[in-house]
Amino acid sequence: MQISVLDKSNYLKGLLVIAKKDNKLTEPEKKIIRNIAIKLGFATDFYEDTLKSLIANKYILDDPIKFSDIKIAESFICDGLKLAYSDGTAPDSELNWLKKIAKSNLIDENWFEERLNHYKNSKHHFSSSDFALYSII
């Protein structure tokens, strides 16, 4: 699937929003963001600089993101849930924001709840290189 520059930017921005929601950036979160940023074609210096200043960056707004295709939105939700649970817990602020993204992209609420339960009950043993994004690019 061809993903537009806007969708790629929104995908990365959305992951950054999730990581920023709890006002801390853990190593597992950084690793996930780096892997996806590389796959999306972002320059190393861009995403590394963004990660360094993420918590203090007031320009990364958490407005709901609308993707151009539901497959991209579903992929983002899965990778977002993986990111949210990567540090062992997922704060309500992160999960509620992902739920808003699902709603703004017309994703079925039952689909979202199934994915949420999968990540919630999976004991957080995720491969750091197995992302939903990889199945659509």
Sequence and secondary structure as in RCSB ss.txt:
>XXXX:A:sequence
MQISVLDKSNYLKGLLVIAKKDNKLTEPEKKIIRNIAIKLGFATDFYEDTLKSLIANKYILDDPIKFSDIKIAES
FICDGLKLAYSDGTAPDSELNWLKKIAKSNLIDENWFEERLNHYKNSKHHFSSSDFALYSII
>XXXX:A:secstr
    HHHHHHHHHHHHHHHHTTT   HHHHHHHHHHHHHHT  HHHHHHHHHTTTT TT        SSHHHHHH
HHHHHHHHHHTTS   HHHHHHHHHHHHHTT  HHHHHHHHHHHHTSTT   TT  GGGGT 
